[in-house]
Structure formats: C-alpha cells, structure tokens
Amino acid sequence: MPITRSPLLSLRFICSFVLLAPALVTHAAGVSPSRCEQSFGKEVANSTIETCRLELTNSLTTTKRIVILETLGKAYLSQNEPDLAITTWKEASQYARPSREDAVSSETWTRLQVLIAQTLLQAEQPQKAEAHLNRTLSTVEQSIGRYSLSAGMVQDTLGTFYALQAKADEAEKAFKLSRIVYEIRMGKTHLRTMETRMNHAVGLLDMGRETEAQEQFQVLAEIINASPAYKNEPIRAEVLTFLGTLQMRGDKLLEAANNYQAAYEVRQAAFGPNDIRTSQSLNNLGVVLYRAGDLKRSEVALSKAYVIRSDALGSQDPLTLSTQKNLQAVIAAQNAAKNSPVR
C-alpha cells in the first residue's frame, strides 16, 4: 500500500513554503486576510490565480500587494509554472528592501528571495539557486548585519540546500549559524528557533542520517508538546508528522498513529477541516491504521482525505489519486476479511 510521506519530505519546497518561511503578514485585529489568501490551499489553483489577479487591480496598500503577489506566485508554482512564480516574486520584491530601519521590509524582501531560490532548486537549477542565495546573504549581511533575522533566514535555507546536495559540512555550518541567530535574538523556544531546528532534522533525513534525525524530532516533539503555546501551531503538526513517519518505518504503529492523530487535530484547528494540509494528516493516519489492522478507522480517515483532495485539487491530481489508491487497498482488505472462511 502506498504511503504518502510528509510534504516536506516528498515535495520539499513546494509544500513547505507556508511553514518554513515566516508568515506572510501578521494581520492586525479586525483585519481580514484577502480573498486571494483565503483561496490558496482551499480552491483549485486556477481559481486562486483568478482571484489574486482580480484583487491586484484594486487600490491596495504596499503590504497587501506584496502578500497577494506572494500568494499568486505560490499558486503558479502549484501548477508547475516556476518561471511565472519567480517573475511574480521579483515583482513583489520591488515593494520591499533590506534596511536596518525597517525590519518588516527587510524580512519580506529576504523571504521573497528565498522563495525564488527554492523554486530554482525545485526546477532543477541548483547552481542558480545557490548563487541567488549567496547574493541574497551578501546583500543582507552588508545592509543589516551578519546576525540579523534576515541573515538567519538565508542561512537556514542554505542549510536545507546543502543537505539536499549531500554537502554535510556546509549544511551543518549554515544550520548552526541560523540557530545561533534565532536563539540569541528570539530565544531557545521561540517559533523561529524551533523551525530552524526542525529544518536541521529534515536536513539530516535528506543526508540519510535517519537515526540522528529521529532523535532530534523526538526532542522537538517533547519541547513542543510540553508548551501550551504550541498546542495548535502548524509546526507541532509538522514535527509530529515527521516523527510519526519515522516511527511507522520502524513498525512502531501505535506511536505513529497517536502522532498522526495529534497532527490532524492541530491542522484541523489551524487550517480548518477542508484544507489540503489537513487532508495530508488524514491520509497519513489512514495509512498507519491500515498497517495496524484497524480497517474501519482507516477507511473513515482516507475517505475524508479523498473528498478534501478531490474537491480542492480535482480527481486526477496526484495527491487525490494517491489517496484513492490507499482507500482502494483498504476496501480490498475489508472484502478479503469478509470472504475469508471462519476457522
């Protein structure tokens, strides 16, 4: 039976944008996200693109225009149009700049450069991706400083890049510098610090160091589960998903199921019951329950995941088809159990 790994493992950059880059914007009280933002991840990409383009014709603040352009680029990328995504993020970059006087603008500009580099790597252009990241780091360090939050963001991304290129020394150095920045400036248990520690653990997986990675995910899970502040934070779902996947590989099915269930509850609270990210947890939960022999609960979880993915992505999307195959395997197992002679 197919097993869908966490999107950070299988679609490293496309699916990790929402978590690994800082939030698009912190909305003030009473200020609602744009229709473009609300559409992304909940409607088919074409609908999101149309909604974003329409909103861009309105009179917008600079911050709102950047957010919509950033979301539009992600929608293009979800349709496998990296060139359009990069062009859109370059346009958004014109509305921000690295500056000691404006931390928000600096991080916004840096985040957009990171998205461009990640997309170049996803498009199998690693040399261009590395060059872009190094240029971005040089600009940030000269404009803001080596230990700025923006520099930490770029170092974190370089760590991931080098891990994927199996350059262990370079990856470890970059992750170390990123963690130092966040721990010094924001604290050891701050969200950004937890994110770079998680990315380091994922980097260990990318380099084939699975035992070390699982140890780090276990530590992160203990820290995050013990903190009420992280109860419904998306990073908790990501950490528990990775840990659950590694536990399932080791046939620790009960532990994996518990972590997948918790990840599902987090994503349902954070993103809503019909979000694509919620469907990932349902799919994972269905798979581990199948392996544990709990076919009834597996069918329920996979059926929910299938409906979400079919409605949002269409019946022929690879994610929808993957869940469909999983569900078919469960139904076949149920039928086999019914037809099995009683001894």
C-alpha positions as CSV (number, residue, x, y, z in Angstrom):
1,M,0.0,0.0,0.0
2,P,1.4,3.4,-0.9
3,I,2.5,5.7,1.9
4,T,2.4,9.4,1.4
5,R,5.3,10.9,3.3
6,S,5.1,14.4,4.8
7,P,5.2,17.0,2.1
8,L,8.4,18.4,3.4
9,L,10.0,15.0,2.6
10,S,8.4,14.4,-0.8
11,L,7.7,17.9,-2.1
12,R,10.3,19.6,-0.1
13,F,10.0,23.2,-1.3
14,I,6.5,23.5,-2.8
15,C,4.7,22.3,0.2
16,S,6.9,23.8,2.9
17,F,6.5,27.5,2.0
18,V,3.7,28.1,4.4
19,L,5.6,26.9,7.4
20,L,9.3,27.4,6.7
21,A,9.1,30.9,5.6
22,P,7.7,33.3,8.2
23,A,4.0,34.1,8.0
24,L,3.1,36.3,5.0
25,V,1.8,39.0,7.2
26,T,0.6,39.5,10.8
27,H,-2.9,40.8,10.4
28,A,-4.0,43.5,12.8
29,A,-7.0,42.8,14.9
30,G,-10.2,43.1,12.8
31,V,-8.2,43.0,9.5
32,S,-9.3,40.0,7.4
33,P,-6.9,38.2,5.0
34,S,-7.5,38.9,1.4
35,R,-9.8,36.7,-0.7
36,C,-6.6,35.6,-2.6
37,E,-5.0,34.3,0.7
38,Q,-8.2,32.6,1.7
39,S,-8.5,30.9,-1.6
40,F,-4.9,29.4,-1.6
41,G,-5.0,25.8,-0.5
42,K,-8.7,25.6,-0.4
43,E,-9.7,26.1,-4.0
44,V,-8.1,24.8,-7.3
45,A,-5.1,26.8,-8.4
46,N,-6.8,28.4,-11.4
47,S,-9.5,29.9,-9.1
48,T,-6.8,31.2,-6.7
49,I,-4.9,32.7,-9.6
50,E,-8.0,34.4,-11.0
51,T,-8.9,35.8,-7.5
52,C,-5.4,37.1,-6.9
53,R,-5.2,38.8,-10.3
54,L,-8.6,40.5,-9.8
55,E,-7.6,41.8,-6.4
56,L,-4.4,43.2,-7.8
57,T,-6.5,45.6,-9.9
58,N,-7.8,47.2,-6.7
59,S,-6.3,50.1,-4.7
60,L,-4.0,48.3,-2.2
61,T,-1.6,49.1,0.5
62,T,2.0,48.1,-0.2
63,T,1.8,45.3,2.4
64,K,-1.4,43.8,0.9
65,R,0.0,44.0,-2.6
66,I,3.1,42.0,-1.6
67,V,1.0,39.4,0.2
68,I,-1.2,38.9,-2.8
69,L,1.7,38.7,-5.2
70,E,3.4,36.2,-2.9
71,T,0.3,34.1,-2.8
72,L,-0.1,34.4,-6.6
73,G,3.4,33.1,-7.1
74,K,2.7,30.1,-4.9
75,A,-0.4,29.4,-6.9
76,Y,1.6,29.4,-10.1
77,L,4.1,27.1,-8.6
78,S,1.4,24.7,-7.6
79,Q,0.5,24.5,-11.3
80,N,4.2,23.7,-12.1
81,E,4.9,27.1,-13.6
82,P,8.1,28.1,-11.8
83,D,9.0,30.9,-14.3
84,L,5.7,32.7,-13.6
85,A,6.2,32.2,-9.9
86,I,9.7,33.7,-10.0
87,T,8.6,36.6,-12.1
88,T,5.7,37.3,-9.7
89,W,8.0,37.2,-6.6
90,K,10.5,39.5,-8.4
91,E,7.7,42.0,-8.9
92,A,6.8,41.7,-5.2
93,S,10.4,42.3,-4.3
94,Q,10.2,45.8,-5.8
95,Y,7.9,46.9,-2.9
96,A,10.4,45.9,-0.2
97,R,14.1,46.3,0.6
98,P,16.7,45.3,3.1
99,S,17.1,48.1,5.6
100,R,18.2,48.5,9.3
101,E,15.4,51.0,9.8
102,D,12.6,48.7,8.6
103,A,12.8,45.1,9.9
104,V,9.5,44.1,8.3
105,S,10.5,45.3,4.9
106,S,13.9,43.5,5.3
107,E,12.4,40.2,6.2
108,T,9.8,40.5,3.5
109,W,12.4,41.1,0.8
110,T,14.6,38.3,2.1
111,R,11.7,35.9,2.2
112,L,10.9,36.6,-1.4
113,Q,14.5,35.9,-2.4
114,V,14.4,32.6,-0.5
115,L,11.2,31.6,-2.4
116,I,12.9,32.4,-5.7
117,A,16.0,30.3,-4.7
118,Q,13.8,27.4,-3.5
119,T,11.9,27.4,-6.8
120,L,15.1,27.4,-8.8
121,L,16.2,24.3,-6.9
122,Q,12.8,22.7,-7.4
123,A,13.2,23.4,-11.1
124,E,16.5,21.5,-11.1
125,Q,18.7,24.6,-11.3
126,P,20.9,24.1,-8.2
127,Q,23.7,26.3,-9.4
128,K,21.4,29.3,-9.9
129,A,19.7,28.6,-6.6
130,E,23.0,28.6,-4.7
131,A,24.2,31.7,-6.4
132,H,21.0,33.5,-5.7
133,L,21.1,32.5,-2.0
134,N,24.7,33.7,-1.7
135,R,23.9,37.0,-3.3
136,T,21.0,37.4,-1.0
137,L,23.1,36.6,2.1
138,S,25.8,39.0,1.0
139,T,23.2,41.8,0.5
140,V,21.6,41.1,3.8
141,E,24.8,41.0,5.8
142,Q,26.1,44.2,4.2
143,S,22.8,46.0,4.7
144,I,21.6,44.7,8.0
145,G,24.2,42.6,9.6
146,R,25.5,39.0,9.9
147,Y,23.3,38.3,13.0
148,S,20.1,39.8,11.7
149,L,17.0,37.8,11.5
150,S,17.1,38.0,7.7
151,A,20.6,36.5,7.7
152,G,19.3,33.7,9.9
153,M,16.6,33.1,7.4
154,V,19.0,32.8,4.5
155,Q,21.4,30.6,6.5
156,D,18.5,28.3,7.3
157,T,17.7,27.9,3.6
158,L,21.3,27.4,2.7
159,G,21.4,24.6,5.3
160,T,18.5,22.9,3.6
161,F,20.1,23.5,0.1
162,Y,23.4,21.9,1.1
163,A,21.7,19.0,2.8
164,L,19.9,18.2,-0.4
165,Q,23.2,18.4,-2.2
166,A,24.7,16.0,0.3
167,K,27.2,18.6,1.4
168,A,27.2,17.8,5.1
169,D,29.8,20.2,6.4
170,E,28.3,23.2,4.6
171,A,24.8,22.2,5.8
172,E,25.8,21.8,9.4
173,K,27.6,25.2,9.3
174,A,24.6,27.0,7.9
175,F,22.1,25.4,10.2
176,K,24.4,26.2,13.2
177,L,24.6,29.9,12.2
178,S,20.9,30.1,11.7
179,R,20.2,28.6,15.1
180,I,22.6,30.9,16.8
181,V,20.9,34.0,15.2
182,Y,17.4,32.9,16.4
183,E,18.5,31.7,19.8
184,I,20.3,35.0,20.5
185,R,17.7,37.3,19.1
186,M,14.5,35.5,19.9
187,G,15.1,32.7,22.5
188,K,15.6,29.0,22.5
189,T,11.9,28.0,22.4
190,H,10.7,30.7,20.0
191,L,8.9,29.6,16.9
192,R,11.6,30.6,14.6
193,T,14.2,28.8,16.6
194,M,12.0,25.7,16.6
195,E,11.6,26.0,12.8
196,T,15.3,26.1,12.1
197,R,15.9,23.1,14.4
198,M,13.2,21.2,12.6
199,N,14.7,22.1,9.2
200,H,18.1,20.8,10.5
201,A,16.4,17.5,11.4
202,V,14.8,17.3,8.0
203,G,18.3,18.0,6.5
204,L,19.7,15.0,8.4
205,L,17.0,12.9,6.7
206,D,17.9,14.3,3.3
207,M,21.5,13.3,4.1
208,G,20.5,9.7,5.0
209,R,21.2,10.2,8.8
210,E,17.8,8.9,9.9
211,T,18.7,7.8,13.4
212,E,20.0,11.3,14.2
213,A,17.0,12.9,12.6
214,Q,14.6,10.8,14.7
215,E,16.4,11.7,17.9
216,Q,16.1,15.4,17.0
217,F,12.4,15.1,16.1
218,Q,11.8,13.3,19.4
219,V,13.4,16.1,21.3
220,L,11.5,18.8,19.4
221,A,8.2,16.9,20.0
222,E,8.8,16.8,23.7
223,I,9.5,20.5,23.8
224,I,6.6,21.5,21.7
225,N,4.1,19.1,23.4
226,A,5.0,20.5,26.8
227,S,4.3,24.1,25.7
228,P,0.6,25.2,25.7
229,A,1.6,28.0,23.3
230,Y,2.3,25.3,20.6
231,K,-0.9,23.4,21.1
232,N,-2.4,24.4,17.7
233,E,0.7,25.8,16.0
234,P,1.3,24.2,12.5
235,I,4.9,23.5,13.4
236,R,3.7,21.0,16.0
237,A,1.8,19.1,13.3
238,E,5.0,19.1,11.1
239,V,7.2,17.7,13.8
240,L,4.7,15.1,14.8
241,T,4.2,14.1,11.2
242,F,7.9,13.5,10.7
243,L,8.2,11.7,13.9
244,G,5.2,9.5,13.1
245,T,6.6,8.7,9.7
246,L,9.9,7.6,11.1
247,Q,8.1,5.5,13.8
248,M,5.9,3.8,11.2
249,R,9.0,2.9,9.3
250,G,10.3,1.2,12.5
251,D,6.9,-0.6,12.9
252,K,6.0,1.5,16.0
253,L,2.5,1.7,14.7
254,L,0.7,2.8,17.9
255,E,3.1,5.7,18.5
256,A,2.9,6.7,14.8
257,A,-0.9,6.6,14.9
258,N,-1.0,8.8,18.0
259,N,1.3,11.4,16.5
260,Y,-0.6,11.4,13.2
261,Q,-3.9,11.9,15.1
262,A,-2.4,14.8,17.1
263,A,-1.1,16.3,13.8
264,Y,-4.6,16.0,12.3
265,E,-6.2,17.8,15.3
266,V,-3.6,20.6,15.1
267,R,-4.1,21.2,11.4
268,Q,-7.9,21.0,11.6
269,A,-7.8,23.7,14.3
270,A,-5.2,25.8,12.5
271,F,-6.4,25.5,8.9
272,G,-9.9,24.1,9.0
273,P,-11.4,20.7,8.2
274,N,-11.3,21.0,4.5
275,D,-7.7,22.3,3.9
276,I,-5.2,20.3,1.8
277,R,-2.8,20.3,4.8
278,T,-5.5,18.7,7.0
279,S,-6.0,16.1,4.3
280,Q,-2.3,15.1,4.5
281,S,-2.7,14.2,8.1
282,L,-5.9,12.2,7.4
283,N,-4.1,10.3,4.6
284,N,-1.2,9.5,6.9
285,L,-3.5,8.4,9.7
286,G,-5.4,6.2,7.3
287,V,-2.2,4.5,6.1
288,V,-0.9,3.7,9.6
289,L,-4.3,2.5,10.8
290,Y,-4.4,0.2,7.7
291,R,-1.0,-1.2,8.6
292,A,-2.1,-1.7,12.2
293,G,-5.2,-3.6,11.0
294,D,-7.8,-1.1,12.0
295,L,-9.6,-1.1,8.7
296,K,-12.7,0.7,9.8
297,R,-11.0,3.8,11.2
298,S,-8.6,3.7,8.2
299,E,-11.5,3.9,5.8
300,V,-13.0,6.8,7.6
301,A,-9.8,8.8,7.6
302,L,-8.9,8.1,4.0
303,S,-12.5,8.8,2.8
304,K,-12.3,12.2,4.4
305,A,-8.9,12.9,2.9
306,Y,-10.1,11.8,-0.6
307,V,-13.1,14.1,-0.5
308,I,-11.0,17.1,0.5
309,R,-8.4,16.5,-2.1
310,S,-10.9,15.7,-4.9
311,D,-12.9,18.8,-4.2
312,A,-9.8,21.1,-3.9
313,L,-7.5,19.6,-6.5
314,G,-9.6,17.5,-8.8
315,S,-10.0,13.8,-9.3
316,Q,-6.8,13.4,-11.4
317,D,-4.4,15.3,-9.2
318,P,-1.5,13.0,-8.0
319,L,-2.4,13.6,-4.3
320,T,-6.1,12.7,-4.9
321,L,-5.0,9.6,-6.9
322,S,-2.6,8.5,-4.1
323,T,-5.4,8.7,-1.5
324,Q,-7.7,6.9,-3.9
325,K,-5.3,4.0,-4.2
326,N,-4.9,3.9,-0.4
327,L,-8.6,3.8,0.0
328,Q,-9.0,1.0,-2.6
329,A,-6.4,-1.1,-0.8
330,V,-8.4,-0.7,2.5
331,I,-11.6,-1.7,0.8
332,A,-10.0,-4.7,-0.8
333,A,-8.6,-5.8,2.6
334,Q,-12.1,-5.4,4.1
335,N,-13.6,-7.5,1.3
336,A,-10.9,-10.2,1.8
337,A,-11.6,-10.3,5.5
338,K,-15.4,-10.7,4.9
339,N,-14.8,-13.5,2.4
340,S,-12.2,-15.3,4.5
341,P,-13.6,-18.7,5.8
342,V,-14.2,-18.8,9.5
343,R,-12.0,-21.4,11.2
